[in-house]
Amino acid sequence: MKESIQQLKQETAQKQRRGLHFIMASVIIWALVACVHATSLDPLTKNLLTFCCTAPLVPIAWIISRIIGVKFSDKESPFSSLGIILSCNQMLYLLIAMWIYTAIPDKMVMVIAMIFGAHLLPFGWLYDSKTYYVMSVIVSIGTLIVGLMTPPLTLACVMIVVEIIFSTVLYFEDKNHNYGKQ
């Protein structure tokens, strides 16, 4: 049983390239968020547009999956459904960000970044990825520190850099993984 679970995880990681398409899409999402926060709009409007910026994540990830040759979803694997559930739990945490939206508007980007970072942790298990484990902690704690000390635009720019690094490290982790081949 344990071997079959490990084999399913390896197949999922291989077919989905460890979710690289979603991490690459997040670079674009954070760039959109940075653009919004570079404007002179009022904070509540910026926050509303920030929520709007997150909406195209899945379509952008789908386009990137086509470009880099990743199977976007695998209906044959039960772990594909698990990946969706692990992603959807982030939606529930966004309720916290919705509260922050008006209560502490200048910290909403920080909270969204922390939620994003925290949601990465179970993908470390799903994809057998040290990169996800490490980036989950770095993003969650790092965005708290940066977000408390800097304005949302700075944090969004830091997130762009972090997501580019994440994508690069994940690419090499995936490329160097042998997926059980000897």
Salt bridges, closest charged atoms under 4 A:
ASP74 OD2 - LYS15 NZ 3.08
ASP74 OD1 - LYS71 NZ 3.60
GLU76 OE1 - LYS15 NZ 3.97
ASP128 OD1 - LYS9 NZ 3.09
GLU173 OE1 - ARG18 NE 3.63
ASP174 OD2 - ARG17 NE 2.96
ASP174 OD1 - ARG18 NH1 3.48
